[in-house]
Amino acid sequence: MRTGGAAGFFGIRDTIGRPDAYEERHPDSTWPTARFDESTARGYVQLRPPEIDGSQAIPVETIAAFADAMWEQATKAGPLDADVFDILTEHTIRSAGLPFALKIEDVLVRRGLKPKKSGSGRRGGYEPEQLLEHYEALQRIANTTVTVKLDPPNLKGKHQNPEGLEYRGRPYAMTDELIQPRFDGRVIGLRMYVTPGLAQALSILGPVGQQIAWLDTKALQFNPHNQRHEKALCRYLSWIWKTRARTRRYDAPLRVKTLLERAGFELNEARPGRTLNRLKQALDTLRDEDVIASWGYESWSLGDAPARGWAPGWLEANVVITPPPAIRDAYSGLYNPDPPKPLSPDTAFEERLRVTRLRLDLSQQEAAQAARISQQAYSRAERGRGVSAQNRRKLEVWLATHSPSEQSE
């Protein structure tokens, strides 16, 4: 599915999708606030009801009641909110930023939830609890305001903005309508009328659509309770691959510490092996579901680590995660980098590897398989981290086989 790819969008979605993202309540904090700081965007998210927008004379008691309701909503925020936010984003892209209608049932369908079948005198469809859970997530997003500060763009000339950009507002305005009331007064349907905020539409659509990223729909279908780490990793990798699409260096290593932070893991300092195994489980799940093509440590192995005190070294270890072919195919039409220049005989070995792999449009895993070495060994060689004599010979053969004739003359 298509979703937002800008740093500001990722910061907002990542924030509302984290349990306990909102700061603790204190006397000076009227509204729940959660802050984020990404590569080129930083800001904060607040839960504030639309009823107070533009109102100057609201009784103190009313403000206090609204605030209590928002703090109660903040306790329920989490991964489901990020799912719903992505579904709204998808509809925003389809509607080119114009208002659209959305049924609650459509949200459940997009998340892969199936309604119960009717029979034996029982009404089929989704359970009221399921509908209510998703309705509340939509209401939290309707109550969300964002403030985003963007770094100055890399522009030249007199029109560049040295101060950067800042925008504030609601990502979405919503009204709801009950549909299909039953004879007994129960409602079996609910339709939302959604209007994307201007800043939200611009941050998603952007110039020539280059703010759009591709996200595997399995991110929506992972259970928000016991698979929230998989959800978070799926979204983080989607954003990382979007930022690397222009250079096509999709499988540049990521630190274990970064993956843990982005996935919402907390290191079990007493038993770090449990955290290691849970991260492995999450990455294996993404691989088995074809969200990623492969993963592996660049140069770290538990077998080579000391019996005790290995956790600090593990946190600094690098993991190479290869995207599926669908990711590279999706971005190939958006970014068309200039072809690599011919390599001279004195070009560094690691640069020859990288340029040749990119020219062939291969991942590190695919290049390693072609050269008949491990992915970890190939990654170390391409980064200039050392290569054994045996692997060096295999890579030289692979280069000689796949390099253009002008490079070998």
Residue pairs with C-beta under 8 A, 6 or more apart in sequence:
1 86
1 90
1 214
1 215
1 216
1 217
1 220
2 89
2 90
2 93
2 212
2 213
2 214
2 215
3 9
3 13
3 86
3 89
3 90
3 93
3 204
3 212
3 213
3 214
3 215
3 238
4 10
4 13
4 89
4 203
4 204
4 211
4 212
4 213
5 210
5 211
5 212
5 213
5 239
5 242
5 243
6 41
6 203
6 204
6 206
6 211
7 38
7 39
7 40
7 41
7 150
8 38
8 41
8 43
8 148
8 150
8 203
9 89
9 203
9 204
9 211
10 38
10 235
10 239
11 36
11 37
11 38
11 41
11 42
11 43
11 148
12 36
12 43
12 45
12 85
12 146
12 148
12 171
13 82
13 85
13 86
13 235
14 36
14 82
14 232
14 235
14 236
14 262
15 21
15 34
15 35
15 36
15 45
16 34
16 45
16 77
16 81
16 82
16 85
16 140
16 141
16 144
17 78
17 79
17 81
17 82
17 83
17 85
17 231
17 232
17 235
18 34
18 78
18 232
18 264
19 77
19 78
19 79
19 228
19 264
21 34
21 45
21 77
22 32
22 33
22 34
22 47
22 74
22 77
23 29
23 32
23 33
23 34
23 35
25 32
25 71
30 63
30 67
31 46
31 47
31 48
31 67
31 70
32 46
32 47
32 70
32 71
32 73
32 74
33 44
33 45
33 46
34 44
34 45
34 46
35 42
35 43
35 44
35 45
36 42
36 43
36 44
36 45
39 243
40 150
40 151
41 148
41 149
41 150
41 151
42 148
42 149
43 146
43 147
43 148
43 149
43 166
44 146
44 147
45 144
45 145
45 146
46 144
46 145
46 146
46 147
47 70
47 71
47 73
47 74
47 140
47 143
47 144
47 145
48 66
48 70
48 143
48 144
48 145
49 66
49 69
49 70
49 143
50 142
50 143
50 170
50 173
51 66
52 58
52 63
52 66
53 170
70 143
73 136
73 139
73 140
73 143
76 136
76 140
77 140
78 224
78 228
79 224
79 225
79 228
79 231
79 232
80 133
80 134
80 137
80 224
81 137
81 140
81 141
82 231
82 235
83 111
83 137
83 219
83 220
83 224
83 231
84 107
84 134
84 137
84 138
84 141
85 141
85 171
86 215
86 219
86 220
87 102
87 106
87 107
87 110
87 111
87 220
88 102
88 141
88 171
88 172
88 194
88 196
89 204
90 110
91 100
91 102
91 194
92 100
92 196
92 200
92 201
92 204
92 205
93 204
93 205
93 212
94 100
95 196
96 205
97 196
97 201
97 202
97 204
97 205
98 196
99 193
99 194
99 195
99 196
100 193
100 194
101 191
101 192
101 193
101 194
102 191
102 192
102 193
102 194
103 179
103 189
103 190
103 191
103 192
104 131
104 134
104 135
104 138
104 189
104 190
104 191
104 192
105 115
105 125
105 126
105 131
105 189
107 134
107 138
108 115
108 126
108 130
108 131
108 134
110 217
110 220
111 220
111 221
112 217
112 220
112 221
113 126
113 130
115 124
115 125
115 126
116 122
116 124
116 125
116 126
116 127
117 124
118 124
118 125
125 188
131 190
135 176
135 190
138 174
138 192
139 174
141 171
141 172
141 174
142 170
142 172
142 173
142 174
144 170
144 171
144 172
145 168
145 169
145 170
146 167
146 168
146 169
146 170
146 171
146 199
147 166
147 167
147 168
148 166
148 167
148 168
148 199
148 203
149 164
149 165
149 166
150 164
150 165
150 166
150 167
151 164
152 160
152 161
152 162
152 163
152 164
153 160
153 161
153 164
155 161
167 199
167 203
168 199
169 197
169 198
169 199
169 200
170 197
171 196
171 197
171 199
171 200
172 194
172 195
172 196
172 197
172 200
173 194
173 195
173 197
174 192
174 193
174 194
174 195
175 192
175 193
176 190
176 191
176 192
176 193
177 190
177 191
177 192
177 193
178 187
178 189
178 190
179 187
179 189
179 190
179 191
180 187
180 188
180 189
181 187
181 188
182 188
196 204
203 211
204 211
204 212
205 211
205 212
206 212
209 334
210 334
213 238
213 239
213 241
213 242
214 238
214 241
214 242
214 326
214 327
214 330
214 331
215 234
215 235
215 238
216 234
216 238
216 289
216 290
216 291
218 234
218 289
218 291
219 231
219 234
219 235
219 238
219 291
222 228
222 230
222 231
222 234
224 231
227 285
228 264
229 263
229 264
229 265
229 278
229 279
229 282
230 263
230 282
230 285
230 286
232 262
232 263
232 264
233 259
233 262
233 263
233 282
233 283
233 286
234 286
234 291
236 259
236 262
236 263
237 286
237 291
237 292
237 321
237 323
240 254
241 250
241 323
241 327
241 331
242 331
244 250
244 252
245 331
245 334
245 335
246 335
246 337
247 337
248 328
248 331
248 335
248 337
248 358
248 361
249 354
249 358
250 322
250 323
250 327
250 328
250 363
251 320
251 321
251 322
251 323
251 363
251 364
251 365
251 379
253 298
253 318
253 319
253 320
253 379
253 383
254 318
254 319
254 320
254 321
255 315
255 316
255 317
255 318
255 319
256 279
256 314
256 315
256 316
256 317
256 318
256 319
257 315
257 316
259 265
259 279
259 319
260 266
260 267
260 275
260 279
260 315
263 279
263 282
265 275
265 278
265 279
266 275
267 275
267 311
267 315
268 274
268 275
269 311
272 310
272 311
272 314
276 302
276 314
283 292
283 295
283 319
283 321
286 292
286 295
287 293
287 294
287 295
290 324
291 324
292 321
292 322
292 323
292 324
293 322
293 323
293 324
293 325
293 363
293 365
294 321
294 322
294 365
294 375
295 319
295 320
295 321
295 322
296 319
296 320
296 374
296 375
296 376
297 317
297 318
297 319
297 320
297 376
298 317
298 318
298 319
298 320
298 376
298 379
298 380
298 385
299 317
299 318
299 376
299 380
299 385
300 313
300 314
300 317
300 318
302 310
302 314
305 313
305 314
318 379
320 364
320 365
320 375
320 376
320 379
322 363
322 364
322 365
322 366
322 375
323 363
328 361
328 363
332 361
339 359
340 355
340 358
340 359
342 404
342 406
342 407
343 351
343 352
343 355
343 356
343 403
343 407
347 355
348 384
349 381
349 384
349 392
349 395
350 381
350 382
350 383
350 384
352 399
352 403
353 367
353 378
353 381
353 382
353 395
353 399
354 382
356 399
356 402
356 403
357 364
357 367
357 382
360 367
360 402
362 370
364 375
364 378
364 379
364 382
365 375
367 378
367 398
368 374
368 375
368 377
368 378
368 379
370 398
370 402
371 378
371 391
371 394
371 395
371 397
371 398
372 394
373 391
373 394
373 395
377 387
377 388
377 391
378 395
379 385
380 386
380 387
381 387
381 391
381 392
381 395
387 395
400 408
